[in-house]
Structures are given as C-alpha cells and as structure tokens.
C-alpha cells in the first residue's frame, strides 16, 4: 500500500520502465536465420526433386497403399486395440485372481515384444499351422480314443496364411499389441474416477457392469482420450512396420518400391514424410476438439467454485 505524501496529496504517477530482454530477440534472430536457411535448402537443393516427389505421392499404387495398408489397417487395429484394452483393464482391476493374472500376462507379453518382431513372427505362423488353424476341443483324438469313437471334435478349420498374412494379419498383430497399451491407459482412466461414484451407482441398484458403462467410463474418458489420440497417431506411423509380414499394399512399401525402381530414394522418403505429416496433423486437430468435448464442464465447475469461495474486490 502506498503511503500518502507529507502534504496530504496523493503521490505522483510512477513511470515504470519495462525490463529489457535482449536474449529473446537474439533467439528470435537466430531462429529466423535457421528458418531462412531451411527454406533456401528446400527450394534450391536439387536432391529434393519436388516434381518427382509430388508425382510419387499421388501414384495409384501409393494412394491404394495409403487407403488399405495405412488407413484401413489403422482403423481396424485401433478398434481391436481399444475394445480389447478396455476389457483387459476391467479384468486387471477385477478381484478375481484368475482374470487379473490372465490380463497381466497378456499385457506383459505384448508390451515386451517389438511390433516389427511380432509382425514378422505372424507372417511365418503358417509354418506352425500347416494343417490350418483348427478350433475345437483340445486332445479330441485322445478323448474319443478312450471312448472308442472315430472322428474329431473340431468344428472349424481356417487357413492360417489367410488369418496371419495380409491386411487381416496386420490388423490383428498391431491390434493385439495396441490392446496391451490401451489396457494400461484405460486402467489409469478408471482408477482416476473416485470410488464413491461406483458405490453410489450400486446403491441406486445398478450392477457392476452397468455402473462401469454408465458412470465410470464416461468420466474416465477425460483421462483416456488424450493418450488414446497419441496412440492413434503412433498407429498410423507403425503401419510402416507391416513390411515385416510383408504387406505390399501399404504406403511406405509402395514408395520404397518406386524409389528402388527409379533410383530416387531420397525424394520418395520426402513423399512418405509429407503423407505422414498430413495425416498426423489432421488427427491432432481432431484430437484437440475431442478433448475439448470431454473436458466440458470441468473448467466451468472449478471457475464457479473459485468465484463462490473467493472475495469480491471493491474499489478503494
């Protein structure tokens, strides 16, 4: 508080001098020079070969690979990963030790195996299931032999190469790997909701499943959405690992094929970079608006509470 002057008059105006920050302007100048150097390199260096970059970006095999191997596999893998991850998170939090241990074993396995190694293994599983992937009662020949019955208890046989190769194999491999990470994300979101919410729902007559679907998960989405958006962007980039299957109808595979055929390796890498930058930017914008949607009410609630408990300043 300013003391009044000796003669009873109010003190005069204080001429405040702003603090100078020469370091900031030096940093801005350095950044401007670096940006100018980058633009000059992009425009004048013939190694970029921009006409070839644009032609390769929109070549029919590349666009087909973008739609199938990159976008379609991303959507299928994320659907499998998110749905399975939520189930695994609920199992991990279950008081049943069998369900909790099974969930932990799944998460442990798929989090520790690199995705390129996992996809490469899946591409060779046809060697393991040479007679096809058979679904039915295990040890059926032993059981039926003891009963003196000829036949088998297998009700479905699937070609392993159909399941573990191509688009299906890529979606399954990336989806199972993603499920392990989504399980931890979903578990963090579920545990962030106060336990009193579930207890109140159960007190109103809801069973555990309904309370989870209608009370816990909607509130947990505020915590789940941001890392899930990051996982979606990472999944788009990880589709380039489908070369481990191998899957030919994929963006990076097709651009590499063009580069090997034309000996224009660097321009096709620039093309791939531009595609991934474009897709990632669109997803980041979508993630921003989705986060704003799920955050509605939280900021307003805290603001209302602060205004209710605070004091109103009056002019002196």
C-alpha positions in Angstrom: 0.0 0.0 0.0 1.4 3.4 -1.0 1.9 5.9 1.9 0.3 9.3 1.4 2.6 12.3 0.8 3.6 14.6 3.7 1.4 17.4 2.4 -1.7 15.2 2.2 -1.6 15.0 -1.5 -1.7 11.6 -3.4 1.7 10.5 -4.7 2.5 11.3 -8.3 2.4 8.8 -11.2 5.2 6.2 -11.2 6.9 5.8 -14.6 7.6 2.1 -14.7 10.4 1.1 -17.2 9.8 -2.3 -18.8 12.5 -4.9 -18.3 14.6 -5.4 -21.4 15.1 -8.9 -22.7 17.8 -8.8 -25.4 18.3 -12.5 -25.1 14.8 -13.1 -26.5 15.5 -11.0 -29.6 18.8 -12.8 -30.2 17.0 -16.1 -30.0 14.3 -14.8 -32.5 17.0 -13.6 -34.9 18.8 -17.0 -34.7 15.6 -18.9 -35.4 14.8 -16.6 -38.3 18.2 -17.3 -39.8 17.8 -21.0 -39.4 14.3 -20.9 -41.0 15.6 -18.9 -43.9 18.4 -21.5 -44.4 15.9 -24.3 -44.3 13.6 -22.6 -46.9 16.6 -21.9 -49.1 17.7 -25.6 -49.0 14.2 -26.8 -49.7 13.8 -24.5 -52.7 17.3 -24.7 -54.3 18.7 -28.2 -53.5 18.1 -30.4 -56.5 18.2 -33.5 -54.3 14.6 -32.9 -53.3 13.3 -33.1 -56.9 9.9 -31.7 -56.0 8.1 -32.7 -59.3 9.1 -36.3 -58.7 8.0 -36.0 -55.0 4.5 -34.9 -56.0 4.2 -37.5 -58.8 5.2 -40.3 -56.5 2.8 -39.1 -53.7 -0.2 -39.4 -55.9 0.8 -42.5 -57.9 -2.1 -45.1 -58.0 -0.2 -47.8 -56.0 0.8 -45.3 -53.4 -2.8 -44.0 -52.9 -4.0 -47.6 -52.8 -1.5 -48.4 -50.2 -2.4 -45.3 -48.2 -6.1 -46.3 -48.2 -5.6 -50.0 -47.4 -2.4 -50.6 -45.7 -2.2 -47.4 -43.7 -5.7 -46.0 -43.0 -7.8 -49.2 -43.1 -5.3 -51.2 -41.0 -5.1 -48.3 -38.6 -8.8 -48.2 -38.1 -9.1 -52.0 -37.7 -6.1 -52.2 -35.3 -7.4 -49.4 -33.2 -10.9 -50.8 -33.0 -9.4 -54.2 -31.9 -6.9 -52.5 -29.5 -9.4 -50.1 -27.8 -12.1 -52.7 -27.3 -9.7 -55.4 -26.1 -7.8 -52.9 -24.0 -10.9 -51.9 -22.1 -11.8 -55.5 -21.4 -8.3 -56.2 -20.2 -8.3 -53.1 -17.9 -11.6 -54.3 -16.3 -10.1 -57.8 -15.9 -6.9 -56.3 -14.4 -9.0 -54.5 -11.8 -11.2 -57.5 -11.1 -11.0 -59.1 -7.6 -10.9 -62.5 -9.3 -7.2 -63.5 -9.3 -7.6 -65.7 -12.4 -8.9 -62.8 -14.6 -6.3 -60.4 -13.1 -3.4 -62.8 -13.8 -4.6 -63.5 -17.4 -4.8 -59.8 -18.1 -1.4 -59.2 -16.6 0.2 -62.0 -18.7 -1.4 -60.6 -21.9 -0.2 -57.1 -21.2 3.3 -58.3 -20.1 3.8 -60.3 -23.3 2.6 -57.8 -25.9 4.2 -54.8 -24.3 7.6 -56.5 -24.3 7.6 -57.7 -27.9 8.6 -55.1 -30.5 5.9 -54.7 -33.1 8.3 -55.4 -36.0 9.3 -58.7 -34.4 5.6 -59.5 -33.7 4.5 -58.8 -37.2 7.4 -60.8 -38.6 6.5 -63.8 -36.4 2.9 -63.5 -37.5 3.9 -63.6 -41.1 5.5 -67.0 -40.6 2.8 -68.7 -38.4 1.7 -70.6 -41.5 4.6 -72.9 -40.7 3.2 -73.7 -37.2 -0.4 -74.3 -38.5 0.4 -76.2 -41.7 -2.9 -78.1 -41.4 -4.8 -74.9 -40.8 -5.9 -73.1 -37.6 -8.3 -75.6 -36.0 -10.9 -74.6 -33.5 -12.5 -77.2 -31.2 -11.9 -79.4 -28.2 -8.2 -79.9 -27.4 -6.9 -83.5 -27.2 -10.1 -84.7 -29.0 -8.3 -87.7 -30.5 -7.3 -88.9 -27.1 -10.8 -88.3 -25.6 -12.6 -90.1 -28.5 -10.0 -92.9 -28.5 -10.7 -93.6 -24.9 -14.4 -93.7 -25.7 -13.8 -95.9 -28.8 -15.2 -93.4 -31.2 -13.7 -92.4 -34.5 -13.8 -88.8 -35.6 -12.8 -85.4 -34.1 -14.3 -82.6 -32.2 -13.0 -79.7 -34.4 -15.8 -77.6 -35.7 -13.8 -75.0 -37.8 -10.5 -75.0 -39.7 -9.2 -71.7 -41.1 -6.2 -71.2 -43.4 -3.5 -69.7 -41.2 -2.0 -67.8 -44.1 -5.3 -66.1 -44.6 -5.6 -65.1 -41.0 -2.0 -64.1 -40.2 -1.0 -62.5 -43.5 -2.2 -59.5 -45.5 -4.5 -56.9 -44.1 -6.1 -59.2 -41.5 -2.7 -60.2 -40.1 -1.5 -56.6 -39.9 -4.7 -55.5 -38.1 -4.5 -58.5 -35.7 -0.8 -58.0 -34.9 -1.0 -54.3 -34.4 -4.3 -54.5 -32.6 -3.1 -57.1 -30.1 0.0 -55.0 -29.4 -2.1 -51.9 -29.0 -4.5 -53.6 -26.7 -1.7 -54.0 -24.1 -1.0 -50.3 -24.1 -4.7 -49.3 -24.2 -5.3 -51.6 -21.2 -2.9 -49.5 -19.1 -4.4 -46.3 -20.4 -8.0 -47.4 -19.6 -6.9 -48.7 -16.2 -5.4 -45.3 -15.4 -8.7 -43.6 -16.5 -10.9 -46.0 -14.5 -8.8 -45.6 -11.3 -8.9 -41.8 -11.7 -12.7 -41.8 -11.0 -13.5 -41.7 -7.3 -14.7 -45.0 -6.0 -17.6 -43.2 -4.4 -19.1 -42.8 -7.9 -19.4 -46.6 -8.3 -20.6 -47.1 -4.8 -23.3 -44.5 -5.3 -24.4 -46.2 -8.6 -24.5 -49.6 -6.9 -26.5 -48.0 -4.0 -29.1 -46.9 -6.6 -29.5 -50.5 -7.8 -27.0 -50.7 -10.7 -25.0 -53.8 -11.1 -21.2 -53.6 -11.6 -21.3 -53.7 -15.4 -24.0 -51.0 -15.8 -22.1 -48.8 -13.3 -19.0 -49.2 -15.3 -20.7 -48.4 -18.6 -22.8 -45.5 -17.5 -21.0 -43.9 -14.6 -17.3 -44.8 -14.5 -16.2 -45.0 -18.2 -17.9 -41.7 -19.3 -16.0 -39.9 -16.5 -12.8 -41.8 -17.2 -12.9 -40.7 -20.9 -11.4 -37.3 -19.9 -8.3 -39.1 -18.9 -8.4 -41.8 -21.6 -8.9 -39.6 -24.7 -5.5 -37.7 -24.8 -3.2 -40.7 -24.7 -5.5 -42.6 -27.0 -5.2 -39.8 -29.5 -1.4 -40.2 -29.2 -1.7 -43.9 -29.7 -3.8 -43.4 -32.9 -1.1 -41.2 -34.4 1.5 -43.7 -33.4 -0.5 -46.5 -35.0 -0.6 -44.6 -38.3 3.2 -44.4 -38.2 3.6 -48.0 -37.1 1.8 -49.3 -40.2 5.1 -48.8 -42.0 6.2 -51.9 -40.0 3.8 -54.0 -42.0 6.8 -54.8 -44.2 7.5 -57.5 -41.6 4.5 -59.6 -42.8 5.1 -58.5 -45.6 2.1 -56.5 -46.8 2.6 -54.9 -50.2 -0.5 -52.7 -50.2 1.0 -50.2 -47.8 2.1 -46.6 -48.2 5.7 -46.9 -47.2 6.2 -50.2 -49.0 4.9 -48.8 -52.3 7.0 -45.6 -52.0 10.1 -47.8 -51.3 9.3 -49.8 -54.4 9.1 -46.7 -56.5 12.4 -45.5 -55.1 14.2 -48.8 -55.8 12.8 -48.9 -59.3 13.7 -45.3 -60.2 16.8 -44.9 -58.0 15.1 -41.8 -56.5 15.5 -42.9 -52.9 15.5 -39.6 -51.1 12.5 -38.0 -53.0 10.3 -40.9 -52.1 11.3 -40.6 -48.5 10.2 -37.0 -48.7 6.9 -38.1 -50.1 6.4 -40.5 -47.2 7.2 -37.8 -44.8 4.7 -35.4 -46.3 1.9 -38.0 -46.2 2.6 -38.8 -42.5 2.8 -35.1 -41.7 -0.6 -34.5 -43.3 -2.3 -37.5 -41.7 -0.8 -36.7 -38.3 -1.8 -33.1 -38.5 -5.4 -33.9 -39.3 -5.6 -36.4 -36.4 -4.0 -33.8 -34.0 -6.7 -31.3 -34.9 -9.4 -33.9 -34.3 -7.8 -34.9 -31.0 -7.9 -31.3 -29.9 -11.6 -30.9 -30.5 -12.4 -34.3 -29.0 -10.5 -33.3 -25.8 -12.5 -30.1 -25.6 -15.7 -32.0 -25.8 -14.8 -34.4 -23.0 -13.4 -31.5 -20.9 -16.7 -29.6 -21.0 -17.9 -28.6 -17.5 -14.6 -29.3 -15.7 -13.1 -25.8 -16.2 -16.5 -24.1 -15.6 -17.0 -26.2 -12.5 -13.7 -25.1 -11.0 -14.3 -21.5 -12.0 -17.7 -21.5 -10.4 -16.3 -23.0 -7.2 -13.5 -20.4 -7.1 -15.9 -17.5 -7.6 -18.2 -18.9 -4.9 -15.5 -19.1 -2.3 -13.5 -16.0 -3.3 -14.0 -12.4 -2.3 -15.1 -9.6 -4.5 -12.7 -6.7 -4.6 -14.2 -3.2 -4.1 -12.6 -0.1 -5.5 -10.5 1.7 -2.9 
